[in-house]
């Protein structure tokens, strides 16, 4: 005989004892990719779809971009109430850089919440798996303007003041659909391997930010390669 639905929470965490003292819950362990592809993730989008119901989608910005494999985790829990414990649930996790470029992805079907056992959602590299990461604290380029007012960004090592909008690294790119662009002052940007191959420790790059009015402002940075394999840009 089929049991009636119960109110419960579904958590998607690195580790947890439950969603709360009054919740019947299942905890999903989020396993990072085997490589360093989680480096540069500025936020996650979690989609939870119980069978027969509309999906619940939550965007989870990170306090700052992930810079090590061990830090590849969701910044907070996600829960869905009133799930029938006998029905399967599909869970998907996608991680994006500061320009909404896909870096990692994973999915899992939980057959039943009645006795789910230990569930692991394994993330793997996604998007352009050959891209490298450039990490920039944009405060120097912002001056006194808020990051939320930026409409586009450009990063170049060949074009001072970003006078050539198609110059290397990151050509002028709109940020209007980049959900995690203003999650923190520090941004992480996936760039083609060929563009980053021109960099060496001490190379100068130019970061330009564009605003709604026909104005732009920028700053000069010097790059160095970090232990995790990504490039770090520091203002001069």
N, C-alpha and C positions, 0 to 999 in steps of 0.2 A: 504494500500500500504506500502510495506516494506521500511523503511528509510535506507539511505546509512550509512556505518560505519563512525564514527567520531574518531578523535584523542583525547584520554583522558587517565587519569592516574588512576590506582587503588592503593589506599594506604592501608596498614595494620598497624595500629598504635593503641596505647592506646587512644589517642584523637588528633584530628587535625581539622583545618578548611578547609584543602584541600591540594593538592600536590603542588600547586603553583598558582600564579596569573593568568596564562593563561591556566590552566588545568581544564577540567570538570572532577570531581573526586567523588569517593565514599569512605567514611572512615569506616573501620571496627573497632569496639571496641573489644579489646582483653581482655576477662574476665579470670582472673587467676583461678586455681583450688580451690575448697572449702577447700582443705587441704594444707599442706606445701610441696607438691611434686615438686613445682617449685624451691625450694631451691636446689642449686647445679647445676643449668643449666648454662653451660659455653657458650652456643650459640644456636641459632635457625636456622632451615632450613625451608624456606617458599617456598611453591610450589603453583603457580598460573596457572591455566589452563583454558583459554577461550575455549568454545566449538569450535571444528574444528581446533584448533591450537596446536602446541607443547607446553608443559608446560614450564613455566619460573621458574627456581629454583635458589634461592639465599641463600647463607650461611651468617648468621649475627652473628659474634662473639661478645660476651659481653665484655666490658672493664674489667670486673672482674665477677666472678660467682655470681649469684643471691643468696642473703642470707636472704631474707624476702619475704613473700607473696606479700606485697605491691609493691615490685620492679619487679614483674613478667611482663615484657613488652619487646617489640621488641626494640633493640637499635637504629634502623633507619627505614625509610620508604622503601617500595617496590612499584615500579610502573611498569605498562605495557602499552605501547602506542597502539593506533589504534585498540581499541576493539569495536566490534559491540555492541551498547548499548542495542539491543533487545535480545541478546543471553546470556545464563547463563554462570557463571564463577565458577569453583571449586577452593577453597582456602584451603590449609592444612598448619598447623604450627606444627613443631616438635621441642622439646627442648632436648638437650643432655648435659651430664656432660663432663668432660675433657677427658674421655676415650671413647667418642662416645656411651655411654650407654643412652638409651632413658629414659627420666624422665617424660615428659609431651607431650601431643598430642591433636590436635583438628582439625576439618574440618568444612567447611561451603559451601553451594551452594548459590550464589547470583543469583536469577532468572533473573534479568535484571538490568542494570545500569541506565535505563531511569528514574525509580522511585524506588530505592532500599529500601527506608525507613531507619530505623536504624538497622544495621546489627551487631550482636554480635557473634564473634567466641569464643566459650567456650573451654578452655583448661581443660583437665582432667589428672589424674595420668596415666602413661603408663610405659611399661617395667616392671622391678621388683619392684612392688609397696611396697614390704616389706623392701627394702634396705634402709639403712641409709646413711648419707653423712659425709665424712671426708674432711675438708678444710685445705689445706697446702700451705703456701708460700714457694715455692721451691728454693728461692734465696740462702738459706744457703747450700743446697745440690749442687747447680750449681757451686758455687765458681765463677770463672771468665769465664765459658763456656756458650755459648748461649743456651737457651731452645730449639731452633729449631734443634739443633744437637742431642738431646736426642732420642734414638731409643726405649727404654723400661723403665718402672718404676716398682718398687716394694716397698710395705710398709708393715712392720712387727712389731708386738709387742713382738715377741718371739725369733726372730733370729737376734742378733747383727750383723751389717754389711751385713745383708740379705744373710747370708751364705746358708740358706735353701731357694731355689727359690720357693718352694710351701708353704711357711709359711703363716700365717693368714693375714687377712685384704685384701691386694691386692697382689696376687702372681705376679711373674715377668710377665709383660704384654707388648706386643709391642704397640707402639703409632703411628705406620706408617699410620694407617687409621683413627686416631683420629683427626678429622678436627679442633677441638677447643683446642687441648692440649697446644699449645703455644700461645693462645690468650692473656694470661697474666701470670705473674710470680706466681700468686695464682691459684691453681688448686682445683677442687672439684671432689671427687671420690665417686661414689655409691659403697657401700660394703655390703655384706650379713649381716643381723641382727645378726646371730650367731657370726660372726667375731667381730663386734663392741660391742657385749655384754660382751666381755672380758675387755673392757676399763672402767676405772674409772678416775675421775679427778686426774691428776698428773701422769697417766700412761706414760711410756716412749715408743716411737715408733721410728723405724728406716726407713728413706726414702732413697732409693737407686735409682740412675739414671744411665742408661747404655748408652753408646755412640757407634758409628759405629766401632771404634777401640775396641779391646777386653779389654776395661777398664770400670771401674765403680767407682763412688764416691757417697758419701752419707753424711747424717747428722743425728744427734739425736734430736728428738723433744719431747716435753711434751704436752699431750692433755688435753683439758678441754671441758666441754659441754656448748655450747652457748644457749642463750635464745630461739632461734628458733628451738632447738632440735637437731641440727647437732653438730658434733665434730670439734673442732678447734685445729690444731697442731701448736705449736710455738717452734722455735729452742731454744735449750739450750745454 
